[in-house]
Amino acid sequence: MNKTDVIIALDFKDAQETFTFLDKFTEEKPFVKVGMELFYGEGPQIVREIKARGHNIFLDLKLHDIPMTVEKAMRNLARLGVNMTNLHAAGTIEMMKGALHGLEEGATGTERAILLAVTQLTSTSTEIMNKELLLPGDINDVIVHYAKNTKEAGLDGVVCSPLEASIVKDACGTGFLTVTPGIRYPGAGNQDQVRVTSPADAKAIGTDYIVVGRPITAQENPVEAYRRIVKDFIG
């Protein structure tokens, strides 16, 4: 698995739509993200089928519960052989430690998946965070604090917007991974995300992985859109 990569978000409703999309990629085996919509609609079997096709998978379920529940859930998710997965940093250091323990136990005989914590969703602004979540201060300060908690818990990195990748690296070290959604080209519209940037800017900022959905999946030629983003981000 590459240290830097473009991950396609498979935000489809079912297996048929998913495999119709993946069948377009006859030369590449892109890294893909399976999120809540697809996983809850199709269950663990969709992960197994995509893995069998040779794709690396980021299983994006953002677990958040008491430590023991998350630990047991991660133990089961590890058995699916995914390459990357995540939880919410807001669930406390103890919860993150439990998740890591479960992931390590479940991965017996195989390489453990990269484990990430979500700092703040890219749909959240400082104003929303202050008023609705009752978290005071600037959103960047909260993201850095959550990233430090994540590192203390022993996880590999965080999910954040590309705009915060550099401050996370400054606080936690260059080896601490940043995986960033919120990738848009200028003029394309942000949809439900408020903290966004382009693939080239994400590269310049220094993020490790970018997660891209509609700028690839909603395009008339998604393969060419994917290749353009790979060129802009990786070169």
N, C-alpha and C positions, 0 to 999 in steps of 0.2 A: 504494500500500500504506500502510495506516494506521500511525502511530507506535506506537499502542497497539491490541492486538487479542486476541481469543480464538481460539486455534488448537485445532481438534478433532483428536485423535489417532485416526487410522484404523487401529486395531489389529485388523484383520480378516485372515482366513486367505487370502482370494482375492478376485478381481475381482468375482465375483457378490455376495458379502456386502457389499463396499465400495459398489458402485453401487446395491444395494438400499437401503442406508443413505442415500446421497447423494440418491437420488430423493425422499426424504421432504422435502427442502428445496426447496420450489417458489418461495419468495419470496427467500431469501437464497442467497448463494454464499460460505459460510464459508471462512475460511483453514483449511487442513487439513495434518496431518502424516502423511507416509508413512514408516514405520519399517522395521526389518529384516525383520519377519515378512512384510509385504506385498510389499516390494521384492524380497526373495529368492525369494518364491513366484511372483511375476508378472513380474519383470524391469522394465527401463526403460519398457516400453510402458505400464504402469499409470500412470506419471507423465505421459506424453504424453496419455493419455486423460482424466485428471483435469484437466490444464491446458486441454485442448480444451473442457471444460465451463465454464471461466471461473474456476476456483479458484486462489488463491495457494497455493503448496506449500512446506512446510518438509520437506526431505528429510533425515531423521534417521538417518544411518548411522554416525556417531561414528568416523570414520577414525582409525587409529592404526598407523603403520608408519614405516619409514625415510623421510626427507624426500622423496627422489626418487619413491618409490612413491606417496606421498600427493599430491605435486604432479601426477603424471600422472593419478591417479584423479580429482582435482578438475577437471582440464582436461576430462575426459570428462563428469563430472556437470554442469559448467557448460552443456554443449550441450543438456541437457534443459530448460533454461529455468526451473529452480526459483528460488524467491524467497528461500530461506533454506536453509542447510545447516551441517554442523558436523563437528567432530573432537574428539579428547581433548586437553586442555591438557597432560596428562602426557607427551605425545609430544615435548616440547621446543619452545623458541622457533624453532629452525631448521626443524623440521617444520611449524610453523604458518606461517612465512614462505613455505615452499615451497608449502603449500596455497593461500595467498592468491595467489601468483604464478600457479599453475595455474588457479585460478578466474578470474583476470583475463584470462589468455590465452584460455581456453575461451569466455569471454563476449563475444568480439569482435562488435561490432555490436549488442549488447544490454546492458541494465543488469546489472552484476554482482550476484550473490546476496549477501545478508547472510551473513557468515561468523562463526560462533560457536565457542567452545571449551567443552567440558564440564569443569567444575571437579571436582566429586564427585557421583556419582549420588545421587538422592534416597533410594535404598535403603541408603545407607552412613551409619553413625553414627560418632562419634568412636572408640568402642570397636572397631568393625570396622576402621576405618582404622588404628588403632594396632596391633592384634593381627594382622590378616590382611595388610594392605598394608605394615606396618612403617614407617608414616609417623608420627613422633612429634608430640606437641602436640595442640591443639584443632583440630577440623575447620574452624572459621571462619578460623583463621590460614592453613591450607593453601589454602582457597578464595580468600582475598584474594591470597595469593602467586601462585596460578595465574592469577587475573584480571589481576594486574599484568604477568605474563609475556605474557598474551594481548594486552594493550594494547601492550606493547613490540613484539610481532610485527606489529602493524598491523591486527589483526582488529577487528570491529565490536562485539563483546560476548561474553558468556558465557551458558551454561546453568547455572543454579544453582537451589536451592530458593528459594521466595519469602522464606523466613526470612533469607536472606543478601543479598537484593537491595540493602538499604540500605547494608550495609557495603561491598559491591562499588562502589556509587555513590560512597560517601565516599572510597574508595581510588583510583578510576579516573575520576571525573567523572560528572556527570549525563547527558552525551551518550553514555556507554558503555552499550550495551544489556544488559538482563537479561531472559532468556527463562526462564520458570519453570514446570516441571511440579510435581507434588505438590499439586494443588488438590483439596480435599475440603471438603464441608460437615460441620459438627459432627455426630457420631453416625453418619456414613456408613461408617466403617471405613477404615483406611489401606491395606488390601491389602498389597502388598510395599514400600510406601514408608514411611519413618520421619520425614521432615522435610516436613511438610505444613501448609497453612493454607487458609482460605476465599478465594473470589474477592474479597470486600469487603476482607479483611485484606491480600490481595496488592496491591490498589489503594492502600490506605493506606500500605503499606510503600514503594510507588513503583516496582514492577516494570513493565516495558514490555509484555511479552506473557505470557499464561499459556497453558499447554498442558493441555488437559483431555480425558481419555479416558472411562473408565467412568461418571463422573457425568453424561455426556451419552449415550454410545453404549449403555450398559446399561439406560437408562431406557425405560419403556413409551412415553413421548412424548418422543423425543430433541430434537425441534424446540423444544418448550416448555422443556425443560431447558437447551438452548443459549441461548434468549432470556433465561431467568432469569439465567444466568451472565453474559451480555453486559450485562444491566441492572446487575447487582451490581458488575461490574468496570469497565465503561465509563460507565454511566449513561444 
